[in-house]
Amino acid sequence: MAERILIPLDGSKLGEAALHYVEELVSRLAPRAKVEVILFHVITTLKHDVGLRAGAGTVTVPYSESELNQKQVEAIEYLQEVGEGLINKGATVHFKVAVGQSPAEEIIRAEEEFNADLVAMSTHGRSGITRWAFGSVADKVLRGGKVPVLMVRAAQ
């Protein structure tokens, strides 16, 4: 049975769909087994648009180190907030924020780093051209990782 569960979160309500399933799992396991949950967020937007004076347009610039640090602090605060339900159910909860270009690669790396028994994640349920254009992080994790993946389709 899964005792160390990695839950990747993207900061959206749709992305939190797997949390409710894991909370239920934890409430059933916690009295008998020590359950650890790692809430994980990847910061992938490493650049942002800055407006120029007098309506001259915008320019894309990389985040400064202090801006990136602020994004990491905000991500940890978000993870702590959404992790309260898991803590109340008896899980030991850890929080991790990574910075990288590929969420799927970072999730697989975290799976190995934390020696996860299970990855539980939401899938947005894209298909057809949108899936081709945007790819599927969940699909890449499912195919590229080494542990079982619980995919929960997020309600639209």
Contacts in CASP RR format, 6 or more apart in sequence:
PFRMAT RR
TARGET T0000
AUTHOR 0000-0000-0000
METHOD contacts of the structure
MODEL  1
MAERILIPLDGSKLGEAALHYVEELVSRLAPRAKVEVILFHVITTLKHDV
GLRAGAGTVTVPYSESELNQKQVEAIEYLQEVGEGLINKGATVHFKVAVG
QSPAEEIIRAEEEFNADLVAMSTHGRSGITRWAFGSVADKVLRGGKVPVL
MVRAAQ
1 29 0 8 1.000
1 33 0 8 1.000
2 25 0 8 1.000
2 35 0 8 1.000
2 117 0 8 1.000
2 118 0 8 1.000
2 148 0 8 1.000
3 29 0 8 1.000
3 33 0 8 1.000
3 34 0 8 1.000
3 35 0 8 1.000
3 36 0 8 1.000
3 117 0 8 1.000
4 35 0 8 1.000
4 36 0 8 1.000
4 37 0 8 1.000
4 38 0 8 1.000
4 114 0 8 1.000
4 115 0 8 1.000
4 116 0 8 1.000
4 117 0 8 1.000
4 118 0 8 1.000
5 22 0 8 1.000
5 25 0 8 1.000
5 35 0 8 1.000
5 36 0 8 1.000
5 37 0 8 1.000
5 38 0 8 1.000
5 116 0 8 1.000
5 117 0 8 1.000
5 118 0 8 1.000
5 119 0 8 1.000
5 120 0 8 1.000
6 37 0 8 1.000
6 38 0 8 1.000
6 40 0 8 1.000
6 107 0 8 1.000
6 110 0 8 1.000
6 111 0 8 1.000
6 114 0 8 1.000
6 116 0 8 1.000
6 118 0 8 1.000
6 119 0 8 1.000
6 120 0 8 1.000
7 18 0 8 1.000
7 19 0 8 1.000
7 22 0 8 1.000
7 37 0 8 1.000
7 38 0 8 1.000
7 39 0 8 1.000
7 40 0 8 1.000
7 119 0 8 1.000
7 120 0 8 1.000
7 121 0 8 1.000
8 40 0 8 1.000
8 41 0 8 1.000
8 42 0 8 1.000
8 103 0 8 1.000
8 107 0 8 1.000
8 110 0 8 1.000
8 119 0 8 1.000
8 121 0 8 1.000
8 137 0 8 1.000
8 141 0 8 1.000
9 15 0 8 1.000
9 16 0 8 1.000
9 19 0 8 1.000
9 39 0 8 1.000
9 40 0 8 1.000
9 41 0 8 1.000
9 78 0 8 1.000
9 79 0 8 1.000
9 82 0 8 1.000
10 41 0 8 1.000
10 42 0 8 1.000
10 103 0 8 1.000
11 41 0 8 1.000
11 78 0 8 1.000
14 122 0 8 1.000
14 124 0 8 1.000
14 154 0 8 1.000
14 155 0 8 1.000
14 156 0 8 1.000
15 121 0 8 1.000
15 122 0 8 1.000
15 124 0 8 1.000
15 154 0 8 1.000
16 82 0 8 1.000
16 122 0 8 1.000
17 122 0 8 1.000
17 152 0 8 1.000
17 153 0 8 1.000
17 154 0 8 1.000
17 155 0 8 1.000
18 120 0 8 1.000
18 121 0 8 1.000
18 122 0 8 1.000
18 150 0 8 1.000
18 151 0 8 1.000
18 152 0 8 1.000
19 82 0 8 1.000
19 83 0 8 1.000
19 86 0 8 1.000
21 120 0 8 1.000
21 150 0 8 1.000
21 152 0 8 1.000
22 37 0 8 1.000
22 86 0 8 1.000
22 120 0 8 1.000
22 150 0 8 1.000
23 85 0 8 1.000
23 86 0 8 1.000
23 89 0 8 1.000
25 35 0 8 1.000
26 35 0 8 1.000
26 37 0 8 1.000
26 86 0 8 1.000
26 89 0 8 1.000
26 90 0 8 1.000
26 91 0 8 1.000
27 89 0 8 1.000
27 90 0 8 1.000
29 35 0 8 1.000
30 89 0 8 1.000
30 90 0 8 1.000
30 91 0 8 1.000
34 92 0 8 1.000
35 90 0 8 1.000
35 91 0 8 1.000
35 92 0 8 1.000
36 91 0 8 1.000
36 92 0 8 1.000
36 93 0 8 1.000
36 94 0 8 1.000
37 83 0 8 1.000
37 86 0 8 1.000
37 91 0 8 1.000
37 92 0 8 1.000
37 93 0 8 1.000
37 94 0 8 1.000
38 93 0 8 1.000
38 94 0 8 1.000
38 95 0 8 1.000
38 96 0 8 1.000
38 110 0 8 1.000
38 114 0 8 1.000
38 116 0 8 1.000
39 79 0 8 1.000
39 82 0 8 1.000
39 83 0 8 1.000
39 86 0 8 1.000
39 93 0 8 1.000
39 94 0 8 1.000
39 95 0 8 1.000
39 96 0 8 1.000
40 79 0 8 1.000
40 96 0 8 1.000
40 97 0 8 1.000
40 98 0 8 1.000
40 106 0 8 1.000
40 107 0 8 1.000
40 110 0 8 1.000
41 75 0 8 1.000
41 78 0 8 1.000
41 79 0 8 1.000
41 96 0 8 1.000
41 97 0 8 1.000
41 98 0 8 1.000
42 97 0 8 1.000
42 98 0 8 1.000
42 99 0 8 1.000
42 100 0 8 1.000
42 103 0 8 1.000
42 106 0 8 1.000
42 107 0 8 1.000
43 68 0 8 1.000
43 71 0 8 1.000
43 72 0 8 1.000
43 75 0 8 1.000
43 97 0 8 1.000
43 98 0 8 1.000
43 99 0 8 1.000
43 100 0 8 1.000
44 99 0 8 1.000
44 100 0 8 1.000
44 101 0 8 1.000
44 102 0 8 1.000
44 103 0 8 1.000
46 62 0 8 1.000
46 63 0 8 1.000
46 68 0 8 1.000
46 99 0 8 1.000
46 100 0 8 1.000
46 101 0 8 1.000
47 60 0 8 1.000
47 61 0 8 1.000
47 62 0 8 1.000
47 63 0 8 1.000
48 60 0 8 1.000
48 61 0 8 1.000
48 63 0 8 1.000
48 67 0 8 1.000
49 58 0 8 1.000
49 59 0 8 1.000
49 60 0 8 1.000
49 61 0 8 1.000
50 58 0 8 1.000
50 59 0 8 1.000
50 60 0 8 1.000
50 61 0 8 1.000
51 57 0 8 1.000
51 58 0 8 1.000
51 59 0 8 1.000
52 58 0 8 1.000
52 59 0 8 1.000
63 71 0 8 1.000
68 99 0 8 1.000
72 97 0 8 1.000
72 99 0 8 1.000
75 97 0 8 1.000
76 95 0 8 1.000
76 97 0 8 1.000
79 95 0 8 1.000
79 97 0 8 1.000
80 95 0 8 1.000
83 93 0 8 1.000
86 93 0 8 1.000
87 93 0 8 1.000
94 114 0 8 1.000
96 110 0 8 1.000
96 114 0 8 1.000
98 106 0 8 1.000
98 109 0 8 1.000
98 110 0 8 1.000
100 106 0 8 1.000
103 137 0 8 1.000
104 137 0 8 1.000
104 140 0 8 1.000
104 141 0 8 1.000
104 144 0 8 1.000
105 140 0 8 1.000
107 119 0 8 1.000
107 121 0 8 1.000
107 137 0 8 1.000
107 141 0 8 1.000
108 140 0 8 1.000
108 141 0 8 1.000
108 144 0 8 1.000
108 145 0 8 1.000
110 116 0 8 1.000
111 119 0 8 1.000
111 141 0 8 1.000
111 145 0 8 1.000
111 146 0 8 1.000
111 147 0 8 1.000
112 146 0 8 1.000
116 147 0 8 1.000
117 147 0 8 1.000
117 148 0 8 1.000
118 147 0 8 1.000
118 148 0 8 1.000
118 149 0 8 1.000
118 150 0 8 1.000
119 141 0 8 1.000
119 145 0 8 1.000
119 147 0 8 1.000
119 148 0 8 1.000
119 149 0 8 1.000
119 150 0 8 1.000
120 149 0 8 1.000
120 150 0 8 1.000
120 152 0 8 1.000
121 137 0 8 1.000
121 138 0 8 1.000
121 141 0 8 1.000
121 149 0 8 1.000
121 150 0 8 1.000
121 151 0 8 1.000
121 152 0 8 1.000
122 138 0 8 1.000
122 151 0 8 1.000
122 152 0 8 1.000
122 153 0 8 1.000
122 154 0 8 1.000
123 136 0 8 1.000
123 138 0 8 1.000
123 139 0 8 1.000
123 151 0 8 1.000
123 152 0 8 1.000
123 153 0 8 1.000
123 154 0 8 1.000
124 154 0 8 1.000
125 131 0 8 1.000
125 153 0 8 1.000
125 154 0 8 1.000
126 134 0 8 1.000
126 135 0 8 1.000
126 136 0 8 1.000
138 149 0 8 1.000
138 151 0 8 1.000
141 149 0 8 1.000
142 149 0 8 1.000
142 151 0 8 1.000
END
